[in-house]
């Protein structure tokens, strides 16, 4: 079993930011991200009216995919 210095549980927005910040803060440490879904950040696609939380300027039901 491989060992890591830092393990982040959950690949959502907060988990991704935690893992990125950890690696940028301490580049000499090993960081792993553990996610139960088939890919990290998957839920971010549905946020922000289908625009990954960038903008909701054009609010429309046609932008929602679920």
Predicted model as a PDB file, atoms N, CA, C, CB and O in Angstrom, pLDDT in the B-factor column:
MODEL        1                                                                  
ATOM      1  N   UNK A   1       0.840  -1.176   0.000  1.00 82.00           N  
ATOM      2  CA  UNK A   1       0.000   0.000   0.000  1.00 82.00           C  
ATOM      3  C   UNK A   1       0.889   1.244   0.000  1.00 82.00           C  
ATOM      4  CB  UNK A   1      -0.958  -0.005   1.219  1.00 82.00           C  
ATOM      5  O   UNK A   1       1.813   1.361   0.805  1.00 82.00           O  
ATOM      6  N   UNK A   2       0.601   2.156  -0.901  1.00 87.00           N  
ATOM      7  CA  UNK A   2       1.366   3.388  -0.994  1.00 87.00           C  
ATOM      8  C   UNK A   2       0.949   4.345   0.109  1.00 87.00           C  
ATOM      9  CB  UNK A   2       1.183   4.039  -2.369  1.00 87.00           C  
ATOM     10  O   UNK A   2      -0.234   4.442   0.438  1.00 87.00           O  
ATOM     11  N   UNK A   3       1.906   5.044   0.675  1.00 93.00           N  
ATOM     12  CA  UNK A   3       1.618   5.990   1.750  1.00 93.00           C  
ATOM     13  C   UNK A   3       1.777   7.421   1.239  1.00 93.00           C  
ATOM     14  CB  UNK A   3       2.547   5.740   2.965  1.00 93.00           C  
ATOM     15  O   UNK A   3       2.654   7.718   0.428  1.00 93.00           O  
ATOM     16  N   UNK A   4       0.913   8.286   1.731  1.00 95.00           N  
ATOM     17  CA  UNK A   4       0.940   9.696   1.355  1.00 95.00           C  
ATOM     18  C   UNK A   4       1.086  10.548   2.611  1.00 95.00           C  
ATOM     19  CB  UNK A   4      -0.341  10.089   0.569  1.00 95.00           C  
ATOM     20  O   UNK A   4       0.689  10.138   3.702  1.00 95.00           O  
ATOM     21  N   UNK A   5       1.654  11.724   2.445  1.00 97.00           N  
ATOM     22  CA  UNK A   5       1.764  12.651   3.565  1.00 97.00           C  
ATOM     23  C   UNK A   5       0.411  13.284   3.882  1.00 97.00           C  
ATOM     24  CB  UNK A   5       2.801  13.738   3.259  1.00 97.00           C  
ATOM     25  O   UNK A   5       0.076  13.497   5.047  1.00 97.00           O  
ATOM     26  N   UNK A   6      -0.357  13.582   2.843  1.00 97.00           N  
ATOM     27  CA  UNK A   6      -1.664  14.228   3.003  1.00 97.00           C  
ATOM     28  C   UNK A   6      -2.677  13.490   2.151  1.00 97.00           C  
ATOM     29  CB  UNK A   6      -1.606  15.736   2.612  1.00 97.00           C  
ATOM     30  O   UNK A   6      -2.438  13.231   0.971  1.00 97.00           O  
ATOM     31  N   UNK A   7      -3.816  13.151   2.753  1.00 96.00           N  
ATOM     32  CA  UNK A   7      -4.918  12.530   2.023  1.00 96.00           C  
ATOM     33  C   UNK A   7      -6.144  13.417   2.174  1.00 96.00           C  
ATOM     34  CB  UNK A   7      -5.202  11.079   2.538  1.00 96.00           C  
ATOM     35  O   UNK A   7      -6.548  13.739   3.292  1.00 96.00           O  
ATOM     36  N   UNK A   8      -6.731  13.807   1.062  1.00 97.00           N  
ATOM     37  CA  UNK A   8      -7.949  14.618   1.061  1.00 97.00           C  
ATOM     38  C   UNK A   8      -9.094  13.701   0.662  1.00 97.00           C  
ATOM     39  CB  UNK A   8      -7.833  15.858   0.085  1.00 97.00           C  
ATOM     40  O   UNK A   8      -9.049  13.049  -0.381  1.00 97.00           O  
ATOM     41  N   UNK A   9     -10.125  13.658   1.508  1.00 96.00           N  
ATOM     42  CA  UNK A   9     -11.277  12.804   1.251  1.00 96.00           C  
ATOM     43  C   UNK A   9     -12.367  13.648   0.608  1.00 96.00           C  
ATOM     44  CB  UNK A   9     -11.789  12.131   2.564  1.00 96.00           C  
ATOM     45  O   UNK A   9     -12.845  14.609   1.209  1.00 96.00           O  
ATOM     46  N   UNK A  10     -12.756  13.301  -0.594  1.00 93.00           N  
ATOM     47  CA  UNK A  10     -13.813  14.016  -1.306  1.00 93.00           C  
ATOM     48  C   UNK A  10     -13.266  14.902  -2.404  1.00 93.00           C  
ATOM     49  CB  UNK A  10     -14.619  14.846  -0.342  1.00 93.00           C  
ATOM     50  O   UNK A  10     -12.491  15.824  -2.148  1.00 93.00           O  
ATOM     51  N   UNK A  11     -13.676  14.616  -3.633  1.00 91.00           N  
ATOM     52  CA  UNK A  11     -13.185  15.356  -4.802  1.00 91.00           C  
ATOM     53  C   UNK A  11     -14.154  16.404  -5.296  1.00 91.00           C  
ATOM     54  CB  UNK A  11     -12.884  14.408  -5.917  1.00 91.00           C  
ATOM     55  O   UNK A  11     -14.232  16.657  -6.498  1.00 91.00           O  
ATOM     56  N   UNK A  12     -14.897  17.023  -4.384  1.00 87.00           N  
ATOM     57  CA  UNK A  12     -15.762  18.140  -4.760  1.00 87.00           C  
ATOM     58  C   UNK A  12     -14.955  19.424  -4.791  1.00 87.00           C  
ATOM     59  CB  UNK A  12     -16.950  18.273  -3.784  1.00 87.00           C  
ATOM     60  O   UNK A  12     -13.725  19.393  -4.786  1.00 87.00           O  
ATOM     61  N   UNK A  13     -15.641  20.539  -4.823  1.00 85.00           N  
ATOM     62  CA  UNK A  13     -14.968  21.837  -4.906  1.00 85.00           C  
ATOM     63  C   UNK A  13     -13.996  22.047  -3.738  1.00 85.00           C  
ATOM     64  CB  UNK A  13     -16.004  22.966  -4.933  1.00 85.00           C  
ATOM     65  O   UNK A  13     -12.848  22.441  -3.942  1.00 85.00           O  
ATOM     66  N   UNK A  14     -14.463  21.784  -2.528  1.00 90.00           N  
ATOM     67  CA  UNK A  14     -13.616  21.995  -1.352  1.00 90.00           C  
ATOM     68  C   UNK A  14     -12.436  21.030  -1.331  1.00 90.00           C  
ATOM     69  CB  UNK A  14     -14.438  21.837  -0.075  1.00 90.00           C  
ATOM     70  O   UNK A  14     -11.317  21.422  -1.000  1.00 90.00           O  
ATOM     71  N   UNK A  15     -12.682  19.775  -1.683  1.00 92.00           N  
ATOM     72  CA  UNK A  15     -11.602  18.796  -1.708  1.00 92.00           C  
ATOM     73  C   UNK A  15     -10.547  19.113  -2.745  1.00 92.00           C  
ATOM     74  CB  UNK A  15     -12.155  17.432  -1.962  1.00 92.00           C  
ATOM     75  O   UNK A  15      -9.351  18.991  -2.482  1.00 92.00           O  
ATOM     76  N   UNK A  16     -10.991  19.522  -3.931  1.00 92.00           N  
ATOM     77  CA  UNK A  16     -10.041  19.902  -4.983  1.00 92.00           C  
ATOM     78  C   UNK A  16      -9.185  21.086  -4.539  1.00 92.00           C  
ATOM     79  CB  UNK A  16     -10.788  20.249  -6.285  1.00 92.00           C  
ATOM     80  O   UNK A  16      -7.968  21.087  -4.726  1.00 92.00           O  
ATOM     81  N   UNK A  17      -9.828  22.087  -3.953  1.00 92.00           N  
ATOM     82  CA  UNK A  17      -9.071  23.262  -3.497  1.00 92.00           C  
ATOM     83  C   UNK A  17      -8.115  22.897  -2.356  1.00 92.00           C  
ATOM     84  CB  UNK A  17     -10.036  24.376  -3.039  1.00 92.00           C  
ATOM     85  O   UNK A  17      -6.997  23.408  -2.288  1.00 92.00           O  
ATOM     86  N   UNK A  18      -8.562  22.012  -1.465  1.00 95.00           N  
ATOM     87  CA  UNK A  18      -7.693  21.590  -0.361  1.00 95.00           C  
ATOM     88  C   UNK A  18      -6.456  20.865  -0.883  1.00 95.00           C  
ATOM     89  CB  UNK A  18      -8.464  20.682   0.611  1.00 95.00           C  
ATOM     90  O   UNK A  18      -5.343  21.122  -0.424  1.00 95.00           O  
ATOM     91  N   UNK A  19      -6.650  19.959  -1.842  1.00 95.00           N  
ATOM     92  CA  UNK A  19      -5.522  19.208  -2.403  1.00 95.00           C  
ATOM     93  C   UNK A  19      -4.560  20.123  -3.167  1.00 95.00           C  
ATOM     94  CB  UNK A  19      -6.035  18.099  -3.330  1.00 95.00           C  
ATOM     95  O   UNK A  19      -3.342  20.004  -3.033  1.00 95.00           O  
ATOM     96  N   UNK A  20      -5.107  21.023  -3.958  1.00 94.00           N  
ATOM     97  CA  UNK A  20      -4.266  21.970  -4.716  1.00 94.00           C  
ATOM     98  C   UNK A  20      -3.485  22.869  -3.769  1.00 94.00           C  
ATOM     99  CB  UNK A  20      -5.130  22.831  -5.669  1.00 94.00           C  
ATOM    100  O   UNK A  20      -2.286  23.080  -3.949  1.00 94.00           O  
ATOM    101  N   UNK A  21      -4.169  23.395  -2.763  1.00 96.00           N  
ATOM    102  CA  UNK A  21      -3.520  24.289  -1.802  1.00 96.00           C  
ATOM    103  C   UNK A  21      -2.448  23.550  -1.010  1.00 96.00           C  
ATOM    104  CB  UNK A  21      -4.557  24.895  -0.847  1.00 96.00           C  
ATOM    105  O   UNK A  21      -1.374  24.097  -0.758  1.00 96.00           O  
ATOM    106  N   UNK A  22      -2.730  22.319  -0.620  1.00 97.00           N  
ATOM    107  CA  UNK A  22      -1.741  21.534   0.120  1.00 97.00           C  
ATOM    108  C   UNK A  22      -0.481  21.329  -0.705  1.00 97.00           C  
ATOM    109  CB  UNK A  22      -2.328  20.180   0.529  1.00 97.00           C  
ATOM    110  O   UNK A  22       0.628  21.495  -0.197  1.00 97.00           O  
ATOM    111  N   UNK A  23      -0.640  20.972  -1.968  1.00 97.00           N  
ATOM    112  CA  UNK A  23       0.524  20.722  -2.826  1.00 97.00           C  
ATOM    113  C   UNK A  23       1.297  22.001  -3.125  1.00 97.00           C  
ATOM    114  CB  UNK A  23       0.085  20.071  -4.131  1.00 97.00           C  
ATOM    115  O   UNK A  23       2.527  21.993  -3.172  1.00 97.00           O  
ATOM    116  N   UNK A  24       0.573  23.096  -3.326  1.00 96.00           N  
ATOM    117  CA  UNK A  24       1.253  24.376  -3.586  1.00 96.00           C  
ATOM    118  C   UNK A  24       1.979  24.878  -2.339  1.00 96.00           C  
ATOM    119  CB  UNK A  24       0.241  25.434  -4.065  1.00 96.00           C  
ATOM    120  O   UNK A  24       3.047  25.481  -2.437  1.00 96.00           O  
ATOM    121  N   UNK A  25       1.397  24.627  -1.177  1.00 97.00           N  
ATOM    122  CA  UNK A  25       1.995  25.089   0.079  1.00 97.00           C  
ATOM    123  C   UNK A  25       3.213  24.250   0.449  1.00 97.00           C  
ATOM    124  CB  UNK A  25       0.963  25.042   1.212  1.00 97.00           C  
ATOM    125  O   UNK A  25       4.214  24.778   0.935  1.00 97.00           O  
ATOM    126  N   UNK A  26       3.125  22.951   0.219  1.00 96.00           N  
ATOM    127  CA  UNK A  26       4.216  22.048   0.585  1.00 96.00           C  
ATOM    128  C   UNK A  26       4.518  21.107  -0.579  1.00 96.00           C  
ATOM    129  CB  UNK A  26       3.859  21.240   1.862  1.00 96.00           C  
ATOM    130  O   UNK A  26       4.152  19.932  -0.525  1.00 96.00           O  
ATOM    131  N   UNK A  27       5.177  21.598  -1.630  1.00 96.00           N  
ATOM    132  CA  UNK A  27       5.405  20.791  -2.830  1.00 96.00           C  
ATOM    133  C   UNK A  27       6.240  19.537  -2.586  1.00 96.00           C  
ATOM    134  CB  UNK A  27       6.075  21.626  -3.870  1.00 96.00           C  
ATOM    135  O   UNK A  27       6.210  18.615  -3.400  1.00 96.00           O  
ATOM    136  N   UNK A  28       6.970  19.487  -1.500  1.00 97.00           N  
ATOM    137  CA  UNK A  28       7.791  18.314  -1.202  1.00 97.00           C  
ATOM    138  C   UNK A  28       6.980  17.174  -0.583  1.00 97.00           C  
ATOM    139  CB  UNK A  28       8.921  18.701  -0.266  1.00 97.00           C  
ATOM    140  O   UNK A  28       7.487  16.058  -0.473  1.00 97.00           O  
ATOM    141  N   UNK A  29       5.727  17.428  -0.175  1.00 97.00           N  
ATOM    142  CA  UNK A  29       4.879  16.397   0.396  1.00 97.00           C  
ATOM    143  C   UNK A  29       4.034  15.733  -0.690  1.00 97.00           C  
ATOM    144  CB  UNK A  29       3.981  16.987   1.486  1.00 97.00           C  
ATOM    145  O   UNK A  29       3.694  16.353  -1.697  1.00 97.00           O  
ATOM    146  N   UNK A  30       3.703  14.463  -0.465  1.00 97.00           N  
ATOM    147  CA  UNK A  30       2.831  13.760  -1.417  1.00 97.00           C  
ATOM    148  C   UNK A  30       1.382  13.942  -0.993  1.00 97.00           C  
ATOM    149  CB  UNK A  30       3.191  12.244  -1.501  1.00 97.00           C  
ATOM    150  O   UNK A  30       1.041  13.812   0.182  1.00 97.00           O  
ATOM    151  N   UNK A  31       0.530  14.249  -1.978  1.00 97.00           N  
ATOM    152  CA  UNK A  31      -0.881  14.520  -1.718  1.00 97.00           C  
ATOM    153  C   UNK A  31      -1.722  13.594  -2.585  1.00 97.00           C  
ATOM    154  CB  UNK A  31      -1.231  16.015  -1.997  1.00 97.00           C  
ATOM    155  O   UNK A  31      -1.451  13.434  -3.775  1.00 97.00           O  
ATOM    156  N   UNK A  32      -2.741  12.985  -1.987  1.00 96.00           N  
ATOM    157  CA  UNK A  32      -3.672  12.166  -2.757  1.00 96.00           C  
ATOM    158  C   UNK A  32      -5.091  12.647  -2.500  1.00 96.00           C  
ATOM    159  CB  UNK A  32      -3.527  10.665  -2.396  1.00 96.00           C  
ATOM    160  O   UNK A  32      -5.405  13.161  -1.427  1.00 96.00           O  
ATOM    161  N   UNK A  33      -5.924  12.474  -3.484  1.00 95.00           N  
ATOM    162  CA  UNK A  33      -7.323  12.872  -3.410  1.00 95.00           C  
ATOM    163  C   UNK A  33      -8.162  11.609  -3.561  1.00 95.00           C  
ATOM    164  CB  UNK A  33      -7.684  13.942  -4.511  1.00 95.00           C  
ATOM    165  O   UNK A  33      -8.036  10.889  -4.552  1.00 95.00           O  
ATOM    166  N   UNK A  34      -9.020  11.340  -2.578  1.00 94.00           N  
ATOM    167  CA  UNK A  34      -9.836  10.129  -2.581  1.00 94.00           C  
ATOM    168  C   UNK A  34     -11.285  10.514  -2.848  1.00 94.00           C  
ATOM    169  CB  UNK A  34      -9.705   9.356  -1.233  1.00 94.00           C  
ATOM    170  O   UNK A  34     -11.878  11.293  -2.102  1.00 94.00           O  
ATOM    171  N   UNK A  35     -11.850   9.961  -3.922  1.00 92.00           N  
ATOM    172  CA  UNK A  35     -13.215  10.293  -4.333  1.00 92.00           C  
ATOM    173  C   UNK A  35     -13.977   9.008  -4.623  1.00 92.00           C  
ATOM    174  CB  UNK A  35     -13.215  11.224  -5.579  1.00 92.00           C  
ATOM    175  O   UNK A  35     -13.438   8.088  -5.238  1.00 92.00           O  
ATOM    176  N   UNK A  36     -15.229   8.943  -4.182  1.00 90.00           N  
ATOM    177  CA  UNK A  36     -16.055   7.766  -4.391  1.00 90.00           C  
ATOM    178  C   UNK A  36     -16.694   7.688  -5.765  1.00 90.00           C  
ATOM    179  CB  UNK A  36     -17.112   7.723  -3.367  1.00 90.00           C  
ATOM    180  O   UNK A  36     -17.015   6.595  -6.232  1.00 90.00           O  
ATOM    181  N   UNK A  37     -16.887   8.824  -6.422  1.00 85.00           N  
ATOM    182  CA  UNK A  37     -17.468   8.828  -7.761  1.00 85.00           C  
ATOM    183  C   UNK A  37     -16.417   8.427  -8.788  1.00 85.00           C  
ATOM    184  CB  UNK A  37     -18.051  10.216  -8.100  1.00 85.00           C  
ATOM    185  O   UNK A  37     -15.241   8.285  -8.451  1.00 85.00           O  
ATOM    186  N   UNK A  38     -16.833   8.242 -10.043  1.00 87.00           N  
ATOM    187  CA  UNK A  38     -15.910   7.793 -11.076  1.00 87.00           C  
ATOM    188  C   UNK A  38     -14.908   8.860 -11.513  1.00 87.00           C  
ATOM    189  CB  UNK A  38     -16.685   7.329 -12.263  1.00 87.00           C  
ATOM    190  O   UNK A  38     -13.930   8.543 -12.189  1.00 87.00           O  
ATOM    191  N   UNK A  39     -15.135  10.111 -11.140  1.00 84.00           N  
ATOM    192  CA  UNK A  39     -14.154  11.164 -11.433  1.00 84.00           C  
ATOM    193  C   UNK A  39     -14.338  12.330 -10.457  1.00 84.00           C  
ATOM    194  CB  UNK A  39     -14.296  11.657 -12.906  1.00 84.00           C  
ATOM    195  O   UNK A  39     -15.425  12.532  -9.916  1.00 84.00           O  
ATOM    196  N   UNK A  40     -13.290  13.074 -10.245  1.00 85.00           N  
ATOM    197  CA  UNK A  40     -13.359  14.209  -9.316  1.00 85.00           C  
ATOM    198  C   UNK A  40     -14.037  15.395  -9.996  1.00 85.00           C  
ATOM    199  CB  UNK A  40     -11.939  14.607  -8.822  1.00 85.00           C  
ATOM    200  O   UNK A  40     -13.966  15.549 -11.215  1.00 85.00           O  
ATOM    201  N   UNK A  41     -14.684  16.216  -9.205  1.00 82.00           N  
ATOM    202  CA  UNK A  41     -15.326  17.414  -9.731  1.00 82.00           C  
ATOM    203  C   UNK A  41     -16.585  17.172 -10.521  1.00 82.00           C  
ATOM    204  CB  UNK A  41     -14.383  18.135 -10.572  1.00 82.00           C  
ATOM    205  O   UNK A  41     -17.095  18.101 -11.147  1.00 82.00           O  
ATOM    206  N   UNK A  42     -17.103  15.973 -10.519  1.00 76.00           N  
ATOM    207  CA  UNK A  42     -18.260  15.632 -11.353  1.00 76.00           C  
ATOM    208  C   UNK A  42     -19.485  16.476 -11.007  1.00 76.00           C  
ATOM    209  CB  UNK A  42     -18.596  14.153 -11.202  1.00 76.00           C  
ATOM    210  O   UNK A  42     -20.222  16.892 -11.901  1.00 76.00           O  
ATOM    211  N   UNK A  43     -19.706  16.729  -9.726  1.00 72.00           N  
ATOM    212  CA  UNK A  43     -20.875  17.500  -9.309  1.00 72.00           C  
ATOM    213  C   UNK A  43     -20.771  18.979  -9.699  1.00 72.00           C  
ATOM    214  CB  UNK A  43     -21.061  17.379  -7.806  1.00 72.00           C  
ATOM    215  O   UNK A  43     -21.790  19.665  -9.778  1.00 72.00           O  
ATOM    216  N   UNK A  44     -19.572  19.470  -9.938  1.00 74.00           N  
ATOM    217  CA  UNK A  44     -19.396  20.880 -10.313  1.00 74.00           C  
ATOM    218  C   UNK A  44     -20.058  21.210 -11.643  1.00 74.00           C  
ATOM    219  CB  UNK A  44     -17.917  21.222 -10.385  1.00 74.00           C  
ATOM    220  O   UNK A  44     -20.443  22.354 -11.882  1.00 74.00           O  
ATOM    221  N   UNK A  45     -20.191  20.216 -12.501  1.00 69.00           N  
ATOM    222  CA  UNK A  45     -20.793  20.434 -13.815  1.00 69.00           C  
ATOM    223  C   UNK A  45     -22.240  20.923 -13.688  1.00 69.00           C  
ATOM    224  CB  UNK A  45     -20.744  19.141 -14.643  1.00 69.00           C  
ATOM    225  O   UNK A  45     -22.708  21.718 -14.503  1.00 69.00           O  
ATOM    226  N   UNK A  46     -22.939  20.443 -12.662  1.00 67.00           N  
ATOM    227  CA  UNK A  46     -24.351  20.788 -12.509  1.00 67.00           C  
ATOM    228  C   UNK A  46     -24.565  22.122 -11.798  1.00 67.00           C  
ATOM    229  CB  UNK A  46     -25.062  19.697 -11.753  1.00 67.00           C  
ATOM    230  O   UNK A  46     -25.696  22.605 -11.747  1.00 67.00           O  
ATOM    231  N   UNK A  47     -23.529  22.722 -11.257  1.00 67.00           N  
ATOM    232  CA  UNK A  47     -23.688  23.978 -10.531  1.00 67.00           C  
ATOM    233  C   UNK A  47     -23.683  25.176 -11.478  1.00 67.00           C  
ATOM    234  CB  UNK A  47     -22.581  24.130  -9.491  1.00 67.00           C  
ATOM    235  O   UNK A  47     -23.256  25.068 -12.628  1.00 67.00           O  
ATOM    236  N   UNK A  48     -24.149  26.287 -10.996  1.00 60.00           N  
ATOM    237  CA  UNK A  48     -24.096  27.514 -11.787  1.00 60.00           C  
ATOM    238  C   UNK A  48     -24.924  27.469 -13.044  1.00 60.00           C  
ATOM    239  CB  UNK A  48     -22.699  27.816 -12.147  1.00 60.00           C  
ATOM    240  O   UNK A  48     -24.512  28.008 -14.071  1.00 60.00           O  
ATOM    241  N   UNK A  49     -26.101  26.831 -12.991  1.00 57.00           N  
ATOM    242  CA  UNK A  49     -26.993  26.783 -14.149  1.00 57.00           C  
ATOM    243  C   UNK A  49     -26.326  26.091 -15.341  1.00 57.00           C  
ATOM    244  CB  UNK A  49     -27.427  28.200 -14.541  1.00 57.00           C  
ATOM    245  O   UNK A  49     -26.497  26.505 -16.487  1.00 57.00           O  
ATOM    246  N   UNK A  50     -25.576  25.049 -15.058  1.00 57.00           N  
ATOM    247  CA  UNK A  50     -24.912  24.296 -16.121  1.00 57.00           C  
ATOM    248  C   UNK A  50     -23.635  24.918 -16.612  1.00 57.00           C  
ATOM    249  CB  UNK A  50     -25.826  24.133 -17.261  1.00 57.00           C  
ATOM    250  O   UNK A  50     -23.080  24.474 -17.618  1.00 57.00           O  
ATOM    251  N   UNK A  51     -23.150  25.936 -15.930  1.00 57.00           N  
ATOM    252  CA  UNK A  51     -21.924  26.625 -16.359  1.00 57.00           C  
ATOM    253  C   UNK A  51     -20.807  26.496 -15.343  1.00 57.00           C  
ATOM    254  CB  UNK A  51     -22.207  28.092 -16.612  1.00 57.00           C  
ATOM    255  O   UNK A  51     -19.911  27.337 -15.276  1.00 57.00           O  
ATOM    256  N   UNK A  52     -20.867  25.443 -14.559  1.00 60.00           N  
ATOM    257  CA  UNK A  52     -19.809  25.135 -13.590  1.00 60.00           C  
ATOM    258  C   UNK A  52     -19.539  26.280 -12.625  1.00 60.00           C  
ATOM    259  CB  UNK A  52     -18.535  24.783 -14.316  1.00 60.00           C  
ATOM    260  O   UNK A  52     -18.386  26.550 -12.288  1.00 60.00           O  
ATOM    261  N   UNK A  53     -20.580  26.944 -12.183  1.00 56.00           N  
ATOM    262  CA  UNK A  53     -20.511  28.003 -11.186  1.00 56.00           C  
ATOM    263  C   UNK A  53     -19.769  29.255 -11.667  1.00 56.00           C  
ATOM    264  CB  UNK A  53     -19.849  27.477  -9.953  1.00 56.00           C  
ATOM    265  O   UNK A  53     -19.314  30.049 -10.844  1.00 56.00           O  
ATOM    266  N   UNK A  54     -19.644  29.438 -12.953  1.00 55.00           N  
ATOM    267  CA  UNK A  54     -18.962  30.620 -13.475  1.00 55.00           C  
ATOM    268  C   UNK A  54     -19.923  31.805 -13.530  1.00 55.00           C  
ATOM    269  CB  UNK A  54     -18.379  30.337 -14.874  1.00 55.00           C  
ATOM    270  O   UNK A  54     -19.588  32.903 -13.085  1.00 55.00           O  
ATOM    271  N   UNK A  55     -21.098  31.582 -14.069  1.00 56.00           N  
ATOM    272  CA  UNK A  55     -22.065  32.673 -14.150  1.00 56.00           C  
ATOM    273  C   UNK A  55     -23.476  32.113 -14.255  1.00 56.00           C  
ATOM    274  CB  UNK A  55     -21.759  33.586 -15.352  1.00 56.00           C  
ATOM    275  O   UNK A  55     -23.682  31.007 -14.754  1.00 56.00           O  
ATOM    276  N   UNK A  56     -24.429  32.878 -13.786  1.00 57.00           N  
ATOM    277  CA  UNK A  56     -25.838  32.514 -13.957  1.00 57.00           C  
ATOM    278  C   UNK A  56     -26.561  33.661 -14.653  1.00 57.00           C  
ATOM    279  CB  UNK A  56     -26.509  32.186 -12.584  1.00 57.00           C  
ATOM    280  O   UNK A  56     -27.740  33.903 -14.399  1.00 57.00           O  
ATOM    281  N   UNK A  57     -25.862  34.353 -15.518  1.00 63.00           N  
ATOM    282  CA  UNK A  57     -26.420  35.510 -16.216  1.00 63.00           C  
ATOM    283  C   UNK A  57     -27.647  35.135 -17.044  1.00 63.00           C  
ATOM    284  CB  UNK A  57     -25.362  36.140 -17.114  1.00 63.00           C  
ATOM    285  O   UNK A  57     -28.625  35.882 -17.083  1.00 63.00           O  
ATOM    286  N   UNK A  58     -27.593  33.981 -17.704  1.00 65.00           N  
ATOM    287  CA  UNK A  58     -28.694  33.557 -18.557  1.00 65.00           C  
ATOM    288  C   UNK A  58     -29.385  32.354 -17.915  1.00 65.00           C  
ATOM    289  CB  UNK A  58     -28.189  33.211 -19.989  1.00 65.00           C  
ATOM    290  O   UNK A  58     -29.113  31.211 -18.282  1.00 65.00           O  
ATOM    291  N   UNK A  59     -30.260  32.607 -16.975  1.00 67.00           N  
ATOM    292  CA  UNK A  59     -30.957  31.548 -16.255  1.00 67.00           C  
ATOM    293  C   UNK A  59     -32.055  30.958 -17.128  1.00 67.00           C  
ATOM    294  CB  UNK A  59     -31.545  32.080 -14.936  1.00 67.00           C  
ATOM    295  O   UNK A  59     -32.988  31.661 -17.518  1.00 67.00           O  
ATOM    296  N   UNK A  60     -31.946  29.659 -17.437  1.00 70.00           N  
ATOM    297  CA  UNK A  60     -32.906  29.002 -18.308  1.00 70.00           C  
ATOM    298  C   UNK A  60     -32.948  27.516 -17.967  1.00 70.00           C  
ATOM    299  CB  UNK A  60     -32.545  29.221 -19.804  1.00 70.00           C  
ATOM    300  O   UNK A  60     -31.918  26.915 -17.660  1.00 70.00           O  
ATOM    301  N   UNK A  61     -34.146  26.925 -18.022  1.00 73.00           N  
ATOM    302  CA  UNK A  61     -34.267  25.486 -17.760  1.00 73.00           C  
ATOM    303  C   UNK A  61     -33.503  24.648 -18.779  1.00 73.00           C  
ATOM    304  CB  UNK A  61     -35.731  25.076 -17.759  1.00 73.00           C  
ATOM    305  O   UNK A  61     -33.126  23.517 -18.474  1.00 73.00           O  
ATOM    306  N   UNK A  62     -33.270  25.161 -19.958  1.00 74.00           N  
ATOM    307  CA  UNK A  62     -32.550  24.399 -20.969  1.00 74.00           C  
ATOM    308  C   UNK A  62     -31.084  24.184 -20.600  1.00 74.00           C  
ATOM    309  CB  UNK A  62     -32.643  25.100 -22.302  1.00 74.00           C  
ATOM    310  O   UNK A  62     -30.415  23.339 -21.195  1.00 74.00           O  
ATOM    311  N   UNK A  63     -30.580  24.940 -19.626  1.00 65.00           N  
ATOM    312  CA  UNK A  63     -29.180  24.793 -19.192  1.00 65.00           C  
ATOM    313  C   UNK A  63     -29.000  23.671 -18.174  1.00 65.00           C  
ATOM    314  CB  UNK A  63     -28.678  26.102 -18.596  1.00 65.00           C  
ATOM    315  O   UNK A  63     -27.868  23.271 -17.906  1.00 65.00           O  
ATOM    316  N   UNK A  64     -30.078  23.158 -17.605  1.00 67.00           N  
ATOM    317  CA  UNK A  64     -29.980  22.134 -16.579  1.00 67.00           C  
ATOM    318  C   UNK A  64     -30.023  20.754 -17.211  1.00 67.00           C  
ATOM    319  CB  UNK A  64     -31.103  22.288 -15.549  1.00 67.00           C  
ATOM    320  O   UNK A  64     -30.909  20.445 -18.009  1.00 67.00           O  
ATOM    321  N   UNK A  65     -29.052  19.930 -16.842  1.00 67.00           N  
ATOM    322  CA  UNK A  65     -28.941  18.574 -17.362  1.00 67.00           C  
ATOM    323  C   UNK A  65     -28.815  17.643 -16.161  1.00 67.00           C  
ATOM    324  CB  UNK A  65     -27.716  18.422 -18.346  1.00 67.00           C  
ATOM    325  O   UNK A  65     -27.800  17.668 -15.464  1.00 67.00           O  
ATOM    326  N   UNK A  66     -29.826  16.831 -15.916  1.00 64.00           N  
ATOM    327  CA  UNK A  66     -29.714  15.956 -14.743  1.00 64.00           C  
ATOM    328  C   UNK A  66     -30.637  14.792 -14.839  1.00 64.00           C  
ATOM    329  CB  UNK A  66     -29.996  16.713 -13.479  1.00 64.00           C  
ATOM    330  O   UNK A  66     -30.671  13.956 -13.936  1.00 64.00           O  
TER     331      UNK A  66                                                      
ENDMDL                                                                          
END                                                                             
